[in-house]
């Protein structure tokens, strides 16, 4: 607990406190306010005064109260024990807070982010005399049934030699496991516990080019608008369009090793559902609980706005830590709009000059700082690790031209715009194929073409062109009706309607359709395009469109997503062959 008095409270303005008589304080220093020891952070120093944002309810704080300094910035504790935990925005375990104060969190409570007394089975992977440097792995701990925790030399440690290393056995996170004699002549004790300032990115060796997608099992994402591992994406949408549900599906089914879910300023009932449902979700890769590879950060809308502002930094620092072990980590930030609103409130209380819609002028900078911490990296231990950021945006009234959405679009390379009309029609996921885009297509095309015999890029391009033609034809249909169009144009509407219903729409409650493997996606798209090619050929030979519609195999294609499982995708090839023969037979009859 900090005991050094650095000043006294001068003015209280909600979560923002002005402190006078500053004797010894630093920017971003962690401080305690008053006798209740409320947690705060120095955000401004000027002319002997400091401005502090308080991460708890400041009710009862009065002028003259002491402010205590810690001499260090706001940090998170990193080590085994984070997986499966549920934290608030500044890494206080919610379960321990409930034990101490009941349903409502009392002020001034402080708990370690991870258990300092729990014993972990440590297996060393280095020996005395080995040369090591920052980030090098010296041992392993089985953190959960699915995650092996790698114990690393702390960053900013100089090169040196292992002079002591413990034997395999049970140790807590504070026990000294190894001693490194640095070239500078200073010994460093290494334990499982590391502390890292949340606003500083953890160091890496270098940033790597993207090469593989983050496979989500959602066809509209993987096939049309993929995100690369280590990439960034925004999911904007109005209330009720499915942002949270889309993130839940991605968290459960994506091929990331670890999930960090940040509930930033969401409604309490939504976060309650998350906290209840996530432990019950089954990880499809291991058949274990999804919490075996998940960290939850719950900072609801009724919690102090300062902690909301810090929550996304807490989450991404934890993600970087596991990335440094060589894991692929996916962050679900829900939602960055609530985080931006916290910035706006704090900025207003600090009497800063507002920019558009009252947001601070540095909003774009803060958004950029957050998203640029994502990436595919070569770690200090020469492993490949990634942090993928999937940020939900909640524009008021679904207006994508508001500041948070517009600034976010500047710094992400993938955009999954949710459409209210699709959501109202129960089309899940309600990702608009006209508003969405992905700039990772060139990065992942080689990976995809390997999975599809070099067909993915061409097939995707062709179906997107058909969707654009269909959109233009729909405008004509609204004016003159579908009957005024020739069969060749009506067939475009027919194929696109099949693609939307049979491919883009998925049923999250169907055991087969809720997750679609890449190979099935490739074959489904190929089958639909075969229908387009052969059908158009038949229409040009004089076959009426109504005859094509009545083919039983066409109805079978529409049901592929439900009728053929991920293990039986060879059946799609048989169905495609049957489709070709059926249309050829029609063409032969009518050609005469």
C-alpha positions in Angstrom: 0.0 0.0 0.0 1.4 3.5 -0.9 2.4 5.5 2.2 4.2 8.4 0.6 2.0 11.6 0.7 2.5 13.5 -2.6 -0.2 16.2 -2.1 -3.7 17.1 -0.9 -7.1 17.1 -2.6 -8.0 20.6 -3.8 -11.1 20.0 -5.9 -13.4 17.1 -6.6 -15.3 16.9 -9.9 -16.8 13.4 -10.1 -14.0 10.9 -11.0 -11.6 13.8 -11.7 -9.7 15.2 -8.7 -7.3 18.2 -8.6 -4.5 17.8 -6.2 -2.4 20.7 -4.8 0.9 20.9 -2.9 2.5 18.4 -5.2 5.9 17.5 -3.9 6.9 14.3 -5.8 4.6 12.9 -8.5 5.0 11.4 -12.0 2.8 11.3 -15.0 0.6 8.2 -15.1 1.7 7.3 -11.5 -0.7 5.0 -9.6 -2.0 6.9 -6.5 -4.4 6.3 -3.6 -6.8 9.0 -2.4 -8.1 9.6 1.1 -8.4 7.3 4.0 -10.4 4.9 1.9 -7.4 4.4 -0.4 -9.3 4.9 -3.6 -7.3 3.9 -6.7 -6.4 6.7 -9.1 -3.9 7.7 -11.8 -2.1 11.0 -12.5 -3.1 12.2 -15.9 -1.9 15.9 -15.8 0.8 17.8 -14.0 1.0 21.6 -14.1 2.4 24.4 -11.9 2.4 22.4 -8.7 -0.9 20.8 -9.2 -1.9 17.3 -10.5 -5.1 16.0 -12.1 -6.0 12.5 -11.1 -8.7 10.2 -12.6 -10.2 7.9 -9.9 -11.1 4.4 -10.8 -13.8 4.2 -8.1 -16.7 6.2 -6.9 -15.3 9.4 -5.5 -18.2 10.1 -3.2 -17.0 11.3 0.2 -13.6 12.5 -1.0 -13.2 16.1 0.2 -10.6 18.9 -0.1 -7.7 18.4 2.2 -7.6 14.6 2.0 -4.2 13.1 1.6 -3.1 11.6 -1.7 -0.5 8.8 -1.5 1.9 8.0 -4.3 3.2 4.5 -5.3 6.2 5.6 -7.5 5.0 3.3 -10.3 2.4 3.4 -13.1 -0.9 1.5 -13.3 0.3 -2.1 -14.0 -1.3 -5.5 -14.4 0.1 -8.7 -12.8 1.1 -11.2 -15.4 1.6 -14.9 -14.7 -0.2 -18.3 -14.5 -3.7 -18.0 -13.1 -5.2 -15.4 -15.5 -6.8 -18.0 -17.7 -10.4 -18.6 -16.6 -10.5 -15.4 -14.4 -13.0 -12.6 -14.4 -11.7 -9.1 -13.7 -12.9 -5.6 -13.5 -11.3 -2.9 -15.6 -8.2 -2.6 -13.4 -7.6 -6.3 -12.9 -9.3 -6.8 -9.6 -10.8 -10.3 -9.5 -14.6 -10.0 -9.3 -15.1 -13.2 -7.4 -12.8 -11.9 -4.5 -14.6 -8.6 -4.6 -17.9 -10.3 -4.2 -16.6 -12.4 -1.3 -15.3 -9.3 0.5 -18.2 -6.9 -0.1 -21.2 -8.8 -1.5 -23.2 -8.0 -4.6 -22.1 -4.3 -4.7 -18.4 -3.6 -4.8 -17.2 -1.6 -1.8 -14.7 1.2 -2.4 -11.0 1.0 -1.6 -10.8 -2.8 -1.9 -7.5 -4.1 -3.3 -6.7 -7.7 -4.4 -3.8 -9.2 -6.3 -4.7 -9.8 -9.9 -3.5 -13.5 -9.6 -3.2 -15.7 -6.6 0.3 -15.3 -5.0 0.0 -18.4 -2.8 -1.2 -21.0 -5.3 1.4 -23.6 -6.2 2.2 -24.4 -9.8 4.1 -27.4 -11.2 7.2 -25.8 -12.9 9.2 -27.7 -15.5 12.5 -25.9 -16.4 13.6 -25.9 -20.0 17.1 -24.3 -19.5 20.1 -25.3 -17.5 22.9 -23.6 -15.7 25.3 -22.0 -18.1 22.8 -21.3 -20.9 22.9 -17.9 -22.4 19.6 -16.1 -22.2 18.1 -12.7 -23.1 14.8 -10.8 -22.6 11.8 -12.8 -23.5 13.5 -16.2 -23.6 11.4 -19.1 -22.2 13.1 -20.8 -19.1 10.3 -23.2 -18.2 6.7 -24.3 -18.5 3.6 -24.5 -16.2 0.3 -26.2 -17.1 -2.0 -23.3 -16.5 -5.2 -25.0 -17.7 -6.1 -28.2 -19.3 -5.5 -26.7 -22.8 -2.9 -23.9 -22.1 0.7 -24.4 -21.3 2.1 -21.2 -19.6 5.6 -20.3 -20.7 7.7 -18.6 -18.0 9.9 -15.9 -19.7 12.8 -13.7 -18.8 11.2 -10.3 -18.1 11.5 -7.6 -20.9 14.3 -5.0 -20.6 16.6 -7.6 -19.1 20.1 -7.5 -20.5 21.8 -10.6 -22.0 23.3 -12.9 -19.5 23.9 -16.5 -18.3 21.8 -18.7 -16.1 23.7 -19.2 -12.8 20.9 -20.8 -10.9 17.8 -22.8 -11.9 15.4 -24.7 -9.6 14.5 -28.3 -10.1 11.1 -29.4 -11.4 8.5 -29.0 -8.7 5.8 -27.0 -7.0 6.3 -23.2 -6.7 4.2 -20.1 -6.3 4.5 -17.1 -8.6 6.8 -15.1 -6.3 9.3 -17.9 -5.8 12.7 -17.3 -7.5 13.0 -19.9 -10.2 16.3 -18.7 -11.8 19.1 -16.2 -11.4 20.5 -14.5 -14.5 23.9 -13.0 -14.3 23.8 -10.1 -16.8 26.7 -8.9 -18.8 26.5 -5.7 -16.9 27.5 -7.6 -13.7 24.0 -7.3 -12.1 22.1 -10.5 -11.2 18.4 -10.7 -12.0 16.0 -13.0 -10.1 13.4 -14.5 -12.3 10.0 -15.7 -11.0 6.6 -16.5 -12.7 5.2 -13.0 -11.8 5.7 -10.1 -14.1 4.2 -6.6 -13.8 3.7 -4.4 -16.9 2.3 -0.8 -17.3 -1.0 -1.2 -19.2 -0.4 1.9 -21.5 3.0 0.7 -22.8 3.1 -2.0 -25.5 5.3 -5.0 -24.7 8.4 -5.3 -26.8 8.8 -7.7 -29.7 11.6 -8.6 -32.1 9.8 -7.4 -35.3 6.4 -7.2 -37.0 5.7 -9.9 -39.5 3.6 -9.8 -42.7 0.2 -11.4 -42.5 -0.2 -14.8 -44.2 -3.1 -16.7 -42.7 -6.7 -15.8 -41.9 -8.3 -16.0 -38.5 -10.9 -18.7 -39.3 -14.2 -18.0 -37.6 -16.5 -20.6 -39.1 -18.9 -17.8 -40.3 -19.0 -18.1 -44.1 -19.7 -14.4 -44.7 -16.6 -13.5 -42.8 -14.2 -16.3 -43.9 -15.1 -16.3 -47.6 -16.0 -12.7 -48.4 -14.4 -10.5 -45.7 -11.6 -12.4 -44.0 -9.5 -11.0 -41.2 -5.8 -12.1 -41.0 -4.3 -13.5 -37.8 -3.0 -10.4 -36.1 -5.4 -8.1 -37.9 -7.9 -5.6 -36.8 -11.6 -5.3 -37.6 -14.5 -3.1 -36.6 -18.1 -4.4 -36.2 -20.3 -1.3 -36.2 -24.1 -1.6 -35.9 -27.1 0.0 -34.2 -28.8 -1.4 -31.2 -30.0 -5.0 -31.7 -28.1 -5.7 -34.9 -26.0 -8.5 -33.4 -22.6 -7.1 -32.5 -22.3 -9.0 -29.2 -23.7 -12.2 -30.6 -21.3 -12.1 -33.5 -18.4 -11.6 -31.1 -19.6 -14.5 -29.0 -19.7 -16.8 -32.0 -16.2 -15.8 -33.1 -14.9 -16.2 -29.5 -16.3 -19.8 -29.4 -15.4 -21.0 -32.9 -12.3 -19.0 -34.1 -9.0 -20.8 -34.3 -7.2 -18.4 -31.8 -5.5 -20.1 -28.9 -6.6 -17.7 -26.3 -9.6 -15.3 -26.0 -9.7 -12.0 -24.1 -13.2 -10.7 -23.9 -13.5 -7.1 -22.7 -17.0 -5.9 -21.8 -16.3 -2.2 -21.9 -19.3 -0.1 -20.7 -21.9 -2.6 -21.7 -25.2 -3.0 -19.9 -25.0 -5.0 -16.7 -27.6 -7.6 -17.9 -25.6 -8.3 -21.0 -22.4 -8.8 -19.1 -24.3 -11.0 -16.7 -25.3 -13.2 -19.6 -21.7 -13.4 -20.8 -20.5 -14.3 -17.3 -23.1 -17.1 -17.1 -22.9 -18.4 -20.6 -19.1 -18.5 -21.2 -18.3 -21.1 -18.5 -21.0 -23.3 -20.0 -19.8 -23.0 -23.6 -17.9 -26.0 -24.9 -14.6 -25.4 -26.8 -15.1 -27.3 -30.1 -11.4 -28.1 -30.4 -11.0 -29.7 -27.0 -14.6 -30.4 -25.7 -13.6 -28.7 -22.5 -15.1 -25.5 -21.1 -14.3 -22.4 -23.2 -13.1 -20.7 -20.0 -10.1 -23.0 -20.2 -8.6 -20.5 -22.7 -10.5 -17.3 -21.9 -10.0 -14.2 -19.8 -13.1 -12.1 -19.1 -12.9 -8.4 -18.2 -16.3 -7.0 -17.1 -16.6 -3.2 -16.7 -20.3 -2.4 -17.0 -21.9 0.9 -17.7 -22.7 1.5 -14.0 -19.0 1.2 -13.0 -16.8 4.3 -12.9 -15.9 5.7 -16.3 -12.2 5.9 -15.5 -12.0 2.2 -15.1 -13.9 1.8 -18.3 -11.2 3.9 -20.1 -8.5 1.7 -18.6 -10.2 -1.7 -19.3 -9.2 -2.1 -22.9 -5.5 -1.4 -22.1 -5.7 -4.0 -19.3 -7.1 -6.5 -21.8 -4.6 -5.9 -24.6 -1.6 -6.0 -22.2 -2.7 -9.5 -21.1 -3.1 -10.5 -24.7 0.4 -9.3 -25.5 1.8 -11.3 -22.7 0.3 -14.6 -24.1 1.4 -13.5 -27.6 5.0 -13.3 -26.3 4.7 -17.1 -25.5 3.9 -17.8 -29.2 0.1 -18.0 -28.9 -2.5 -16.5 -31.3 -4.8 -14.3 -29.1 -8.1 -12.8 -30.2 -9.5 -9.8 -28.3 -13.2 -9.0 -28.3 -13.7 -5.3 -27.3 -17.4 -4.7 -26.7 -17.7 -1.8 -27.2 -15.1 0.8 -28.1 -17.9 3.4 -28.4 -18.5 3.1 -24.6 -14.8 3.5 -24.1 -14.8 6.7 -26.3 -17.8 8.0 -24.2 -15.7 7.5 -21.1 -12.9 9.6 -22.7 -15.4 12.3 -23.5 -16.7 12.5 -20.0 -13.2 12.6 -18.5 -12.1 15.2 -21.0 -15.1 17.3 -20.2 -14.5 17.2 -16.5 -10.9 18.2 -17.1 -12.2 21.2 -19.0 -10.4 20.3 -22.2 -11.3 21.8 -25.6 -13.9 19.5 -27.2 -13.8 18.4 -30.8 -16.7 17.0 -32.9 -19.7 15.8 -30.9 -17.9 16.7 -27.7 -15.2 14.0 -28.0 -11.7 15.1 -27.1 -9.4 16.2 -29.9 -7.1 13.2 -29.2 -9.8 10.6 -29.8 -8.3 9.5 -33.1 -4.8 9.2 -31.5 -6.2 7.0 -28.7 -8.0 4.7 -31.1 -4.9 4.4 -33.2 -2.8 3.6 -30.2 -5.1 0.8 -29.2 -5.5 -0.9 -32.6 -1.8 -0.6 -33.5 -0.9 -2.9 -30.6 -2.5 -5.7 -32.7 -0.3 -7.6 -35.2 1.6 -10.8 -36.1 4.9 -10.6 -34.4 8.2 -12.4 -34.1 8.6 -12.5 -30.3 11.7 -12.0 -28.3 12.0 -15.8 -28.0 11.9 -16.1 -31.8 8.4 -17.5 -31.8 5.5 -16.3 -33.9 2.6 -14.9 -31.9 -0.4 -12.7 -32.8 -3.0 -10.4 -31.3 -6.1 -10.0 -33.4 -8.5 -7.1 -32.3 -12.2 -7.4 -33.0 -13.8 -4.2 -31.8 -17.5 -3.5 -31.7 -18.7 0.0 -32.4 -22.1 1.2 -31.3 -22.9 4.3 -33.4 -26.0 6.2 -32.1 -28.9 5.5 -34.3 -26.7 3.3 -36.5 -25.1 6.3 -38.0 -21.7 5.2 -39.5 -20.7 8.8 -40.1 -20.3 9.6 -36.4 -16.7 10.2 -35.1 -15.9 6.9 -33.4 -16.9 4.8 -36.4 -15.2 7.1 -38.9 -11.9 7.3 -36.9 -12.0 3.5 -36.3 -12.3 2.9 -40.1 -9.1 4.9 -40.5 -7.0 2.5 -38.4 -8.6 -0.9 -39.1 -8.2 -2.9 -42.3 -11.4 -4.9 -42.1 -15.0 -3.6 -41.7 -18.0 -5.8 -41.0 -21.0 -3.4 -41.1 -24.1 -4.7 -39.6 -27.4 -4.0 -41.4 -30.6 -3.3 -39.4 -32.8 -4.6 -42.3 -31.0 -7.9 -42.3 -31.2 -8.1 -38.5 -35.0 -7.4 -38.6 -35.3 -10.2 -41.2 -33.5 -12.6 -38.8 -30.6 -12.9 -41.2 -27.7 -14.0 -39.0 -25.0 -12.8 -39.0 -26.4 -9.4 -40.2 -23.2 -8.4 -42.0 -23.9 -6.3 -45.0 -22.1 -7.5 -48.1 -22.5 -4.0 -49.7 -21.0 -2.0 -46.8 -18.4 -4.4 -45.6 -14.8 -4.8 -46.9 -11.5 -6.4 -46.1 -8.0 -5.2 -47.0 -6.5 -8.6 -46.0 -7.6 -10.3 -49.3 -4.1 -10.1 -50.8 -2.5 -11.2 -47.6 -4.5 -14.4 -47.2 -5.1 -15.3 -50.8 -2.2 -17.8 -51.0 -3.5 -19.6 -47.9 -7.0 -19.7 -49.3 -6.0 -20.8 -52.7 -4.1 -23.8 -51.2 -7.4 -24.8 -49.6 -9.4 -24.4 -52.8 -7.1 -25.5 -55.7 -6.6 -21.8 -56.6 -10.4 -21.2 -57.0 -11.1 -19.1 -53.9 -9.9 -15.7 -55.3 -11.7 -16.1 -58.6 -14.9 -17.5 -57.1 -15.1 -14.8 -54.5 -14.6 -12.1 -57.1 -17.3 -13.6 -59.3 -19.9 -13.9 -56.5 -19.2 -10.3 -55.4 -19.8 -9.1 -58.9 -23.1 -11.0 -59.1 -24.2 -9.4 -55.8 -23.4 -6.0 -57.2 -25.4 -6.7 -60.4 -28.3 -8.0 -58.2 -28.3 -4.8 -56.2 -28.7 -2.8 -59.4 -31.4 -5.1 -60.7 -33.4 -4.8 -57.5 -33.7 -1.1 -58.1 -35.3 -1.9 -61.5 -37.5 -4.5 -60.0 -38.9 -2.0 -57.5 -39.9 0.3 -60.5 -41.2 -2.2 -63.1 -41.5 -5.6 -61.4 -39.5 -8.8 -61.9 -41.8 -9.9 -64.8 -40.3 -7.2 -67.0 -36.9 -8.7 -66.8 -35.6 -11.4 -69.2 -34.9 -14.8 -67.7 -31.1 -14.2 -67.9 -31.5 -11.2 -65.5 -34.1 -12.9 -63.3 -31.6 -15.8 -63.0 -29.1 -13.4 -61.4 -31.7 -12.6 -58.8 -32.4 -16.3 -58.3 -28.7 -17.2 -57.8 -28.0 -14.3 -55.5 -31.1 -15.1 -53.4 -29.8 -18.7 -53.1 -26.4 -17.5 -52.1 -27.8 -15.2 -49.4 -30.1 -17.8 -47.9 -28.0 -20.9 -48.4 -24.5 -19.5 -47.9 -24.4 -16.1 -46.1 -27.1 -16.9 -43.6 -26.2 -19.3 -40.7 -28.2 -20.7 -37.9 -26.4 -20.4 -34.6 -28.6 -23.0 -33.0 -28.2 -25.7 -35.6 -25.5 -28.3 -34.7 -24.3 -28.5 -38.4 -24.8 -24.9 -39.6 -23.4 -23.0 -36.6 -19.8 -23.7 -37.7 -18.6 -24.3 -41.2 -15.1 -25.6 -42.0 -13.1 -23.9 -44.7 -13.3 -26.9 -47.1 -17.1 -26.9 -46.9 -17.2 -23.2 -47.6 -15.2 -23.7 -50.7 -17.3 -26.5 -52.0 -20.6 -24.7 -51.2 -19.5 -21.6 -53.1 -18.3 -23.8 -56.0 -21.6 -25.6 -56.1 -23.6 -22.3 -56.3 -21.4 -20.9 -59.0 -21.8 -24.2 -61.0 -25.6 -23.6 -60.8 -25.0 -20.1 -62.2 -22.7 -21.2 -65.0 -24.7 -24.2 -66.2 -28.0 -22.5 -65.6 -27.1 -19.5 -67.6 -25.8 -21.7 -70.4 -29.2 -23.6 -70.4 -31.2 -20.3 -70.4 -29.2 -19.2 -73.4 -30.2 -22.4 -75.1 -33.9 -21.6 -74.5 -34.6 -23.5 -71.2 -37.2 -21.5 -69.2 -36.1 -20.3 -65.8 -39.1 -22.0 -64.2 -37.7 -25.4 -65.3 -34.4 -24.7 -63.6 -36.2 -23.7 -60.4 -38.2 -27.0 -60.3 -35.2 -29.2 -60.4 -35.1 -31.2 -57.2 -31.3 -30.9 -57.0 -31.6 -27.1 -56.8 -33.6 -27.6 -53.6 -31.0 -30.0 -52.3 -28.3 -27.3 -52.8 -30.3 -24.8 -50.8 -30.2 -27.3 -47.9 -26.5 -28.2 -48.0 -25.7 -26.1 -44.9 -28.2 -28.2 -42.8 -28.0 -31.6 -44.6 -24.3 -32.1 -45.1 -22.0 -32.0 -42.0 -18.4 -30.8 -42.0 -17.2 -34.5 -41.9 -19.2 -35.5 -45.1 -18.3 -32.7 -47.5 -17.5 -35.2 -50.2 -21.3 -35.4 -50.6 -21.2 -31.8 -52.0 -19.1 -33.0 -54.9 -21.7 -35.7 -55.7 -24.5 -33.1 -55.5 -22.6 -30.8 -57.8 -22.1 -33.6 -60.4 -25.8 -34.4 -60.1 -26.6 -30.7 -60.7 -24.5 -30.6 -63.9 -26.2 -33.7 -65.3 -29.7 -32.5 -64.5 -29.1 -29.1 -66.2 -27.3 -30.7 -69.2 -30.3 -33.0 -69.6 -32.7 -30.0 -69.6 -30.4 -28.2 -72.1 -30.4 -31.3 -74.4 -34.2 -31.6 -74.4 -34.9 -28.0 -75.1 -32.0 -27.6 -77.6 -34.0 -29.8 -80.0 
